[in-house]
Amino acid sequence: MAIPIRFEMSTLLHVVEVGGIVAFALSGFIEARMKKMDAVGVFTVAFITAFGGGTLRDLLLDRRPLFWVEHQEYPILVFVLALGATPFLRHLRSNATEKAIIYADALGLGLFSVGGASLALESEMPLFVCAMMGVITGIFGGVLRDVICNEIPLVFRRGQLYATCSFMGCWAYLALNMMKASETMAVVTGILITFILRMLAIRFDWKLPG
């Protein structure tokens, strides 16, 4: 039974990674377009947003080669997205563009957070370290995106919950994993909790006390 389970986890993590790359690349692409960057700037921001968190995760976990080097289709996917999304985004109104960033960023946060926690768990890290690896994977690409676009990173703003949503989603995934739930159920639940908490934080202006 070990081989099918391993295959299921590998396939699921691949799907989660691709989803996170698409979501974060789009958020970076949209942000760069709003800043009136040229094609090189747009691709650079999309690339860094999509791969920044996972790169830091791989470095901290001493995983080689880096995930986007091992899978050359990932940077190719970002390149194709950068080319293909340009005509579409030109016709979006500014408020629609801002909403697109919010949804893409929240989805990317959930996908990469749980994916990072899962890879750390696979590397037999302690549970708290797994949760922190998930948070780092989920937020670091967005931090780099905002810095390059001359914005205060979302995670550092005195505003709605961000990293906390990632942290809670990671722990939901880890808890279900410890309870021997199926990997698919644990991953999907963790992603949904992160995404929903982020949306609720924006909708109801949830903030940490301080």
ZIGILIN-V20310 format. One record per residue. N is the residue number from 1. PHI is phi in degrees with one decimal (999 if undefined). PSI is psi in whole degrees, 0 to 359 (999 if undefined). D_FIRST is the distance of its C-alpha to the first C-alpha in Angstrom with 1 decimal. Layout:
n->N phi->PHI psi->PSI d_first->D_FIRST
n->N phi->PHI psi->PSI d_first->D_FIRST
//
This chain:
n->1 phi->999 psi->341 d_first->0.0
n->2 phi->-63.7 psi->323 d_first->3.8
n->3 phi->-66.9 psi->311 d_first->5.6
n->4 phi->-60.2 psi->320 d_first->5.7
n->5 phi->-64.5 psi->316 d_first->6.4
n->6 phi->-61.9 psi->318 d_first->8.7
n->7 phi->-63.2 psi->318 d_first->10.2
n->8 phi->-62.0 psi->315 d_first->10.9
n->9 phi->-64.4 psi->316 d_first->12.6
n->10 phi->-62.4 psi->315 d_first->14.5
n->11 phi->-65.1 psi->317 d_first->15.7
n->12 phi->-63.4 psi->316 d_first->16.7
n->13 phi->-63.5 psi->324 d_first->18.6
n->14 phi->-63.3 psi->315 d_first->20.3
n->15 phi->-62.8 psi->317 d_first->21.5
n->16 phi->-62.7 psi->317 d_first->22.7
n->17 phi->-62.0 psi->314 d_first->24.5
n->18 phi->-62.9 psi->317 d_first->26.2
n->19 phi->-61.0 psi->316 d_first->27.3
n->20 phi->-64.1 psi->320 d_first->28.7
n->21 phi->-61.9 psi->313 d_first->30.5
n->22 phi->-61.7 psi->312 d_first->32.1
n->23 phi->-62.8 psi->311 d_first->33.2
n->24 phi->-71.7 psi->324 d_first->34.6
n->25 phi->-61.6 psi->318 d_first->36.2
n->26 phi->-64.8 psi->319 d_first->38.0
n->27 phi->-64.5 psi->320 d_first->39.2
n->28 phi->-67.4 psi->320 d_first->40.5
n->29 phi->-62.6 psi->313 d_first->42.0
n->30 phi->-64.2 psi->317 d_first->43.8
n->31 phi->-61.3 psi->317 d_first->45.2
n->32 phi->-65.3 psi->321 d_first->46.5
n->33 phi->-64.5 psi->321 d_first->48.2
n->34 phi->-64.8 psi->332 d_first->49.8
n->35 phi->-87.2 psi->7 d_first->51.2
n->36 phi->62.3 psi->34 d_first->52.7
n->37 phi->-75.9 psi->157 d_first->50.9
n->38 phi->-80.1 psi->183 d_first->51.1
n->39 phi->-60.9 psi->321 d_first->48.2
n->40 phi->-65.6 psi->316 d_first->47.4
n->41 phi->-63.3 psi->319 d_first->47.4
n->42 phi->-61.7 psi->312 d_first->45.2
n->43 phi->-64.7 psi->320 d_first->42.5
n->44 phi->-61.9 psi->314 d_first->42.7
n->45 phi->-65.1 psi->317 d_first->42.3
n->46 phi->-61.8 psi->318 d_first->39.4
n->47 phi->-64.2 psi->312 d_first->37.7
n->48 phi->-66.2 psi->321 d_first->38.2
n->49 phi->-64.8 psi->318 d_first->37.1
n->50 phi->-70.7 psi->326 d_first->33.9
n->51 phi->-114.6 psi->353 d_first->32.9
n->52 phi->-61.5 psi->310 d_first->34.9
n->53 phi->-66.4 psi->316 d_first->32.4
n->54 phi->-66.7 psi->327 d_first->29.4
n->55 phi->-65.7 psi->314 d_first->31.6
n->56 phi->-62.8 psi->319 d_first->32.7
n->57 phi->-58.6 psi->312 d_first->29.1
n->58 phi->-63.6 psi->322 d_first->28.1
n->59 phi->-65.3 psi->317 d_first->31.2
n->60 phi->-68.9 psi->326 d_first->30.7
n->61 phi->-88.5 psi->1 d_first->27.1
n->62 phi->56.2 psi->45 d_first->28.4
n->63 phi->-95.7 psi->126 d_first->26.0
n->64 phi->-132.8 psi->143 d_first->27.3
n->65 phi->-72.1 psi->166 d_first->28.1
n->66 phi->-57.7 psi->150 d_first->28.8
n->67 phi->-59.6 psi->325 d_first->26.5
n->68 phi->-83.7 psi->346 d_first->29.4
n->69 phi->-81.9 psi->320 d_first->30.3
n->70 phi->-65.1 psi->323 d_first->26.8
n->71 phi->-112.1 psi->90 d_first->26.7
n->72 phi->-65.7 psi->343 d_first->30.3
n->73 phi->-67.4 psi->338 d_first->29.8
n->74 phi->-65.3 psi->305 d_first->30.0
n->75 phi->-64.1 psi->329 d_first->33.7
n->76 phi->-63.8 psi->319 d_first->34.5
n->77 phi->-60.0 psi->316 d_first->33.3
n->78 phi->-63.4 psi->319 d_first->35.5
n->79 phi->-61.6 psi->315 d_first->38.4
n->80 phi->-64.2 psi->319 d_first->38.1
n->81 phi->-61.1 psi->317 d_first->38.0
n->82 phi->-61.1 psi->323 d_first->41.1
n->83 phi->-74.4 psi->316 d_first->42.9
n->84 phi->-76.3 psi->331 d_first->41.8
n->85 phi->-82.5 psi->343 d_first->42.3
n->86 phi->-57.7 psi->307 d_first->45.9
n->87 phi->-61.6 psi->324 d_first->47.8
n->88 phi->-66.7 psi->315 d_first->45.9
n->89 phi->-70.9 psi->338 d_first->46.6
n->90 phi->-61.6 psi->334 d_first->50.2
n->91 phi->-96.5 psi->0 d_first->50.8
n->92 phi->-82.9 psi->139 d_first->49.1
n->93 phi->-73.5 psi->161 d_first->51.5
n->94 phi->-61.6 psi->320 d_first->51.3
n->95 phi->-68.4 psi->325 d_first->50.1
n->96 phi->-67.6 psi->324 d_first->47.3
n->97 phi->-64.8 psi->317 d_first->46.4
n->98 phi->-63.0 psi->319 d_first->46.2
n->99 phi->-65.0 psi->322 d_first->44.0
n->100 phi->-62.1 psi->320 d_first->41.7
n->101 phi->-62.1 psi->315 d_first->41.4
n->102 phi->-60.5 psi->312 d_first->40.6
n->103 phi->-67.8 psi->316 d_first->37.8
n->104 phi->-64.0 psi->319 d_first->36.3
n->105 phi->-66.3 psi->317 d_first->36.5
n->106 phi->-65.3 psi->320 d_first->35.0
n->107 phi->-67.5 psi->316 d_first->32.0
n->108 phi->-61.4 psi->322 d_first->31.6
n->109 phi->-58.9 psi->313 d_first->31.8
n->110 phi->-65.3 psi->314 d_first->29.0
n->111 phi->-63.8 psi->311 d_first->26.6
n->112 phi->-73.5 psi->327 d_first->27.4
n->113 phi->-62.5 psi->309 d_first->27.5
n->114 phi->-68.7 psi->322 d_first->24.0
n->115 phi->-61.3 psi->319 d_first->22.7
n->116 phi->-66.1 psi->318 d_first->24.5
n->117 phi->-63.9 psi->321 d_first->23.3
n->118 phi->-65.5 psi->317 d_first->19.6
n->119 phi->-66.0 psi->322 d_first->20.3
n->120 phi->-65.8 psi->320 d_first->22.2
n->121 phi->-64.7 psi->321 d_first->19.4
n->122 phi->-63.0 psi->330 d_first->17.0
n->123 phi->-84.6 psi->7 d_first->19.9
n->124 phi->64.2 psi->38 d_first->19.9
n->125 phi->-79.2 psi->156 d_first->23.3
n->126 phi->-60.5 psi->156 d_first->24.9
n->127 phi->-58.4 psi->317 d_first->24.7
n->128 phi->-65.0 psi->321 d_first->28.3
n->129 phi->-64.0 psi->321 d_first->28.0
n->130 phi->-59.5 psi->316 d_first->25.0
n->131 phi->-63.6 psi->317 d_first->27.3
n->132 phi->-66.9 psi->323 d_first->30.1
n->133 phi->-63.4 psi->323 d_first->28.2
n->134 phi->-63.2 psi->316 d_first->27.3
n->135 phi->-63.2 psi->314 d_first->31.0
n->136 phi->-59.3 psi->315 d_first->32.2
n->137 phi->-62.6 psi->322 d_first->30.0
n->138 phi->-74.9 psi->326 d_first->31.2
n->139 phi->-102.9 psi->337 d_first->34.9
n->140 phi->-69.7 psi->324 d_first->35.9
n->141 phi->-61.8 psi->319 d_first->36.1
n->142 phi->-67.0 psi->325 d_first->38.3
n->143 phi->-61.5 psi->312 d_first->40.4
n->144 phi->-62.7 psi->319 d_first->41.1
n->145 phi->-57.5 psi->311 d_first->41.9
n->146 phi->-67.2 psi->321 d_first->44.4
n->147 phi->-63.3 psi->313 d_first->46.0
n->148 phi->-63.7 psi->325 d_first->46.5
n->149 phi->-87.7 psi->12 d_first->48.0
n->150 phi->61.2 psi->42 d_first->50.3
n->151 phi->-121.1 psi->153 d_first->48.9
n->152 phi->-70.2 psi->125 d_first->48.0
n->153 phi->-54.3 psi->141 d_first->44.2
n->154 phi->-52.3 psi->320 d_first->42.9
n->155 phi->-67.3 psi->338 d_first->41.1
n->156 phi->-99.9 psi->355 d_first->44.5
n->157 phi->-79.0 psi->147 d_first->46.7
n->158 phi->-81.2 psi->81 d_first->48.1
n->159 phi->-151.0 psi->210 d_first->46.6
n->160 phi->-63.5 psi->156 d_first->43.7
n->161 phi->-56.8 psi->138 d_first->40.4
n->162 phi->-134.7 psi->287 d_first->38.2
n->163 phi->-61.7 psi->328 d_first->36.2
n->164 phi->-61.0 psi->321 d_first->35.9
n->165 phi->-62.5 psi->317 d_first->34.1
n->166 phi->-61.6 psi->314 d_first->31.5
n->167 phi->-60.9 psi->316 d_first->31.3
n->168 phi->-65.9 psi->318 d_first->30.7
n->169 phi->-63.1 psi->320 d_first->28.1
n->170 phi->-62.9 psi->317 d_first->26.1
n->171 phi->-68.6 psi->327 d_first->26.4
n->172 phi->-62.9 psi->316 d_first->25.3
n->173 phi->-61.1 psi->312 d_first->22.1
n->174 phi->-64.5 psi->321 d_first->21.6
n->175 phi->-62.9 psi->314 d_first->22.6
n->176 phi->-65.0 psi->324 d_first->20.0
n->177 phi->-63.5 psi->318 d_first->17.3
n->178 phi->-67.5 psi->333 d_first->18.6
n->179 phi->-86.8 psi->9 d_first->18.6
n->180 phi->66.8 psi->26 d_first->14.9
n->181 phi->-69.2 psi->162 d_first->15.7
n->182 phi->-63.8 psi->149 d_first->13.6
n->183 phi->-59.9 psi->321 d_first->14.1
n->184 phi->-62.1 psi->313 d_first->16.1
n->185 phi->-61.9 psi->316 d_first->18.3
n->186 phi->-63.6 psi->315 d_first->19.0
n->187 phi->-65.3 psi->310 d_first->19.9
n->188 phi->-62.1 psi->318 d_first->22.1
n->189 phi->-62.9 psi->314 d_first->23.7
n->190 phi->-60.8 psi->318 d_first->24.7
n->191 phi->-63.6 psi->313 d_first->26.1
n->192 phi->-63.4 psi->318 d_first->28.1
n->193 phi->-63.0 psi->316 d_first->29.5
n->194 phi->-60.6 psi->311 d_first->30.7
n->195 phi->-63.3 psi->312 d_first->32.2
n->196 phi->-65.4 psi->317 d_first->33.8
n->197 phi->-60.4 psi->319 d_first->35.2
n->198 phi->-64.6 psi->318 d_first->36.7
n->199 phi->-65.2 psi->319 d_first->38.3
n->200 phi->-66.7 psi->323 d_first->39.7
n->201 phi->-62.5 psi->321 d_first->41.0
n->202 phi->-71.2 psi->316 d_first->42.9
n->203 phi->-65.4 psi->317 d_first->44.1
n->204 phi->-107.5 psi->9 d_first->45.3
n->205 phi->57.4 psi->46 d_first->46.2
n->206 phi->-72.2 psi->133 d_first->44.0
n->207 phi->-136.9 psi->156 d_first->44.8
n->208 phi->-76.2 psi->144 d_first->44.3
n->209 phi->-63.9 psi->147 d_first->47.4
n->210 phi->165.6 psi->999 d_first->49.6
//
